[in-house]
Amino acid sequence: MLAAGTRLGRYEVLFPIASGGMATVYAARAWGEGRFRKPVALKVPLPTPTAAARPPTMAGGIWENGRSG
């Protein structure tokens, strides 16, 4: 879990929303030029298990989920 106030590039984590088997979703704030700020949902994939332990379609599912949102 990321702590409130953690910066990931131009995003600042505010609080966790939900966590599942493949990722954690956080409420965050996007920072831009000047004083631009925008609330966003930030999805952070969980560390991947070893190749032997993960199903073959797990990585593909993460990318498909990200593209569909």
Backbone as CSV, one residue per row, in Angstrom:
resi,resn,N_x,N_y,N_z,CA_x,CA_y,CA_z,C_x,C_y,C_z
1,MET,0.838,-1.185,0.000,0.000,0.000,0.000,0.877,1.240,0.000
2,LEU,0.451,2.232,-0.763,1.168,3.505,-0.797,0.575,4.436,0.254
3,ALA,1.420,5.210,0.885,0.974,6.146,1.919,0.433,7.418,1.270
4,ALA,-0.517,8.061,1.939,-1.032,9.352,1.474,0.132,10.321,1.336
5,GLY,0.128,11.089,0.255,1.194,12.052,0.014,2.309,11.523,-0.868
6,THR,2.321,10.197,-1.136,3.332,9.617,-2.019,3.159,10.194,-3.417
7,ARG,4.271,10.565,-4.054,4.228,11.101,-5.422,4.686,10.027,-6.400
8,LEU,3.930,9.840,-7.451,4.277,8.947,-8.560,4.233,9.796,-9.823
9,GLY,5.374,10.323,-10.203,5.399,11.225,-11.357,4.600,12.473,-11.040
10,ARG,3.607,12.762,-11.857,2.791,13.958,-11.629,1.562,13.688,-10.758
11,TYR,1.462,12.486,-10.195,0.320,12.107,-9.374,0.682,12.091,-7.893
12,GLU,-0.239,12.537,-7.057,-0.082,12.495,-5.603,-1.180,11.606,-5.030
13,VAL,-0.792,10.556,-4.328,-1.752,9.621,-3.742,-2.461,10.293,-2.571
14,LEU,-3.806,10.164,-2.546,-4.597,10.719,-1.448,-5.012,9.631,-0.458
15,PHE,-5.644,8.554,-0.962,-6.054,7.435,-0.103,-6.411,6.236,-0.974
16,PRO,-6.324,5.014,-0.422,-6.695,3.821,-1.192,-8.214,3.724,-1.333
17,ILE,-8.648,3.265,-2.488,-10.083,3.054,-2.739,-10.406,1.569,-2.621
18,ALA,-9.620,0.731,-3.307,-9.869,-0.714,-3.297,-8.611,-1.454,-3.703
19,SER,-8.550,-2.728,-3.298,-7.429,-3.571,-3.684,-7.973,-4.934,-4.066
20,GLY,-7.421,-5.494,-5.140,-7.866,-6.807,-5.596,-6.684,-7.708,-5.866
21,GLY,-6.903,-8.730,-6.651,-5.864,-9.700,-6.931,-4.772,-9.212,-7.852
22,MET,-5.053,-8.176,-8.673,-4.054,-7.722,-9.638,-3.581,-6.298,-9.414
23,ALA,-4.335,-5.479,-8.696,-3.950,-4.069,-8.560,-4.627,-3.424,-7.359
24,THR,-4.129,-2.253,-6.988,-4.752,-1.407,-5.972,-5.121,-0.098,-6.643
25,VAL,-6.318,0.413,-6.342,-6.772,1.674,-6.912,-6.765,2.731,-5.811
26,TYR,-6.191,3.886,-6.141,-6.083,4.986,-5.192,-6.795,6.219,-5.721
27,ALA,-7.362,7.007,-4.809,-7.791,8.353,-5.165,-6.508,9.170,-5.187
28,ALA,-6.336,9.961,-6.229,-5.101,10.722,-6.372,-5.399,12.084,-6.975
29,ARG,-4.371,12.890,-7.038,-4.473,14.225,-7.635,-3.393,14.321,-8.704
30,ALA,-3.793,14.739,-9.917,-2.835,14.966,-10.995,-2.433,16.436,-10.956
31,TRP,-1.129,16.673,-11.016,-0.604,18.038,-11.020,-0.116,18.357,-12.419
32,GLY,-0.378,19.608,-12.855,0.056,20.018,-14.185,0.698,21.388,-14.157
33,GLU,0.765,22.002,-15.309,1.370,23.332,-15.465,0.685,24.348,-14.561
34,GLY,1.460,25.225,-14.007,0.905,26.263,-13.135,0.255,25.655,-11.907
35,ARG,-0.973,26.034,-11.648,-1.701,25.520,-10.472,-2.727,24.463,-10.845
36,PHE,-2.612,23.888,-12.054,-3.555,22.885,-12.517,-3.541,21.661,-11.594
37,ARG,-4.734,21.275,-11.128,-4.914,20.061,-10.316,-6.197,19.389,-10.779
38,LYS,-6.190,18.072,-10.754,-7.373,17.331,-11.194,-7.463,16.041,-10.385
39,PRO,-8.647,15.722,-9.820,-8.795,14.438,-9.111,-8.839,13.288,-10.122
40,VAL,-8.143,12.210,-9.798,-8.098,11.048,-10.679,-8.110,9.769,-9.844
41,ALA,-8.389,8.656,-10.505,-8.211,7.330,-9.901,-6.921,6.774,-10.489
42,LEU,-6.060,6.277,-9.638,-4.754,5.774,-10.048,-4.694,4.282,-9.753
43,LYS,-4.515,3.463,-10.793,-4.468,2.019,-10.634,-3.013,1.563,-10.672
44,VAL,-2.562,0.937,-9.584,-1.166,0.491,-9.463,-1.162,-1.035,-9.426
45,PRO,-0.572,-1.679,-10.460,-0.504,-3.145,-10.458,0.301,-3.658,-9.273
46,LEU,-0.129,-4.786,-8.719,0.619,-5.434,-7.644,1.860,-6.085,-8.236
47,PRO,2.886,-6.313,-7.432,4.070,-7.018,-7.958,3.642,-8.353,-8.555
48,THR,4.224,-8.715,-9.690,3.825,-9.950,-10.363,4.415,-11.160,-9.653
49,PRO,3.630,-12.221,-9.545,4.164,-13.455,-8.958,5.155,-14.089,-9.929
50,THR,5.855,-15.098,-9.498,6.798,-15.793,-10.375,6.050,-16.407,-11.545
51,ALA,6.739,-16.616,-12.628,6.109,-17.151,-13.836,5.437,-18.494,-13.587
52,ALA,6.013,-19.311,-12.725,5.432,-20.627,-12.452,4.123,-20.520,-11.678
53,ALA,3.951,-19.455,-10.895,2.772,-19.336,-10.044,1.626,-18.582,-10.704
54,ARG,1.908,-17.819,-11.752,0.832,-17.007,-12.329,0.199,-17.690,-13.532
55,PRO,-1.099,-17.462,-13.708,-1.754,-18.023,-14.886,-1.208,-17.331,-16.139
56,PRO,-1.169,-18.006,-17.287,-0.573,-17.427,-18.484,-1.257,-16.154,-18.971
57,THR,-2.519,-15.932,-18.635,-3.240,-14.761,-19.137,-3.250,-13.597,-18.146
58,MET,-2.574,-13.715,-17.020,-2.636,-12.663,-16.007,-2.117,-11.322,-16.534
59,ALA,-0.942,-11.305,-17.150,-0.380,-10.045,-17.653,-1.284,-9.447,-18.716
60,GLY,-1.800,-10.272,-19.603,-2.704,-9.778,-20.637,-3.961,-9.172,-20.043
61,GLY,-4.455,-9.746,-18.960,-5.655,-9.218,-18.312,-5.446,-7.840,-17.732
62,ILE,-4.264,-7.589,-17.170,-3.972,-6.264,-16.617,-3.997,-5.227,-17.728
63,TRP,-3.347,-5.519,-18.858,-3.303,-4.542,-19.954,-4.681,-4.339,-20.567
64,GLU,-5.455,-5.386,-20.741,-6.808,-5.233,-21.273,-7.662,-4.385,-20.344
65,ASN,-7.548,-4.628,-19.035,-8.306,-3.864,-18.042,-7.938,-2.390,-18.137
66,GLY,-6.662,-2.085,-18.274,-6.203,-0.697,-18.362,-6.694,-0.004,-19.620
67,ARG,-6.732,-0.706,-20.739,-7.188,-0.103,-21.997,-8.681,0.136,-22.007
68,SER,-9.439,-0.702,-21.301,-10.906,-0.587,-21.355,-11.434,0.528,-20.469
69,GLY,-10.612,1.001,-19.512,-11.064,2.022,-18.568,-11.003,3.340,-19.126
